């Protein structure tokens, strides 16, 4: 299409479609399901549905607003169900207009849900909503699981009885791991919990980590009876789920310090006994240090060993460009999507989208890249934000088409030609 925005850089990825998502070009988590893209909004509130059955002409078909004071930034799809998080809209809050405040220290203390603070007025909805998407363009809410606290941050759900969430609950310093019984989707029910010792302030526990650190679960990815938890500044936490009502620790590994923390995704590649672990870049100009995507050898689950890191994009001075430079998300090999233990698709914020070949796990090689064009406008309402691309989430469908969204720049659809 001649009216497609021209990427700032492209190699072995070809842009074939683009959408401003009905005038709401900001996106966080992205799911492609039955020819439709479901994307949660960071600043436009709620979530949108885009018809991508013709990937060269994506069409917005639905928008579902969020409850007052609430964000719906993360979501999951499977069969006829869409699960959507409900949590305090953090980036609308005065205390988080400087994003350093969001990424440093105990979030529960700042939100007012931890035991050591006074109860806060709850002007948000906290929990997980369940929608029927048997008609993909017409999401219809059928269930809700409330939680007492800041809300749910992210979900892992691939069908069946169990979903898995990170939840900011009253009395805890930050997000913890929780299993959710989905046997009746109209009445999802919280079941088991796991947290790192020191997080449960209401039970008298005391953190043994520095006050400026964020020891909170971003989200888990599940394979078999193991949850691979990305625990931000606490690194990797592997959890035994043989009893979903009573999760137990397998191993905890942390490499921060000396590295900068922000662990965001832990993707198991079970056929190769490998684990892809991504540390998110969360501050401008690499203020939080150089962030990596790591490969771990997990042949012995009780002793995961880091064996390599992915190369850093270097065809431009991205650290000086403005905004965040570094990894954010990986395509998570969901059932029904493109699944590979050799090609890893990831977003690098102001460095766009990257593809890496890990056939030699000791030497990952970049095989493709695309840096989308500068956004037409900023949807991000926080002060002093640079108008640069911030590629956020990525999804590769079963046919190999690559979808990526952005905090401001809309939905990009690409063909991989590497």
Helices and strands as residue ranges (DSSP letters): E 9-11, E 13-19, E 30-33, E 36-40, E 47-51, E 59-64, E 70-71, E 75-78, E 81-88, G 90-92, G 94-96, H 100-103, H 107-111, E 127-132, E 140-146, E 149-156, E 162-169, E 176-181, G 185-187, E 189-194, G 201-203, E 219-223, E 226-230, E 236-240, E 248-253, E 263-269, G 270-272, E 274-279, E 293-297, G 301-303, E 305-309, H 318-321, E 325-330, E 343-349, E 353-357, E 365-371, E 391-396, E 401-406, E 411-416
